[in-house]
Amino acid sequence: MKPPIHDPSARQHSGAPSLLPGRGGPPTSYADVAEVERQIAELVDRSTPELRLAWRQLHHTGPPHGLSRDLLIRALANQQQEGSHGRASGALRRRLQTLAGEFDRDGASFDPGLVLKTGTTLVRQWRGQAHTILVREDGFEYQGQRYRSLTMIADRITGAHWSGPRFFGLIKRSRTSVGAAAGR
């Protein structure tokens, strides 16, 4: 696989100057970042036909039918940022795609969850006693023992099956669960 080309002239197929200049490698100074921000701000002042032409130069096809002017500006601004700062990693793009799919399925109650950093201490009061858990790289530590999950620790503390993340206050109940619990 060949390394990506970061020469802006290599991306200009028509020979005419690009409507989105600066699509080379990463900026080397704050002035370069300011220039990219200035160019993105100028997109708002362009006419819709100019924006469509910029899209056509970038993608060698017209913008999708029904794409609003606002989304066209946002897409071109994103392309401008990717050209100057680099594109998001494949892993990040896959994670975002997964989160978007979950949001589409679950609607507004979607919660991507909390990622705990190694070394974080969780404290939970249960029946008058404070329980302290240390987040480790390979799981969790509670009272000198290691556990794979918070659910196992919540089970040990309460003697009943609990969602560990919920027991330790890391996730909230969905609105439907709260309503069902209130209606009991």
Secondary structure, DSSP 4 states (H G I P E B T S, - for coil): -PPPP--GGGG-SSSSPPSS---SS---SHHHHHHHHHHHHHHTTS-HHHHHHHHHHHHSSPPPTT--HHHHHHHHHHHHHHHHH-PPPHHHHHHHHHHHHHHHHHGGG-----PPPTT-EEEEEETTEEEEEEEETTEEEETTEEES-HHHHHHHHHSS---HHHHTTSS---HHHHHHHHT-
